[in-house]
């Protein structure tokens, strides 16, 4: 479910709001609600975000897994690149990673 649909679903289920669209009428755009309704909605939003972020690896995790040297070397050796070209590529790759 995408972000907007998730937010709309939470607004409907937890806050009883028909829509989050602006309708330019006070009686349609402003609501009275209890703090426990707001708390439930905020908890649902937090939980939805937590579940979404758990599905995506963090930048640090991705960074740690960015290069598998043996795999890169093996793949390069299977190409028609010379040993000098492969060594230069790996050298530039290492320097780029150090600068990141």
Secondary structure, DSSP 8 states (H G I E B T S, - for coil): --HHHHHHHHHHHHH--S--S--S-HHHH-----HHHHHHHHHHHHHHHHHHHHHS--HHHHHHTS--HHHHHHHHHTSS--HHHHHHHHHHHHHHHHH-
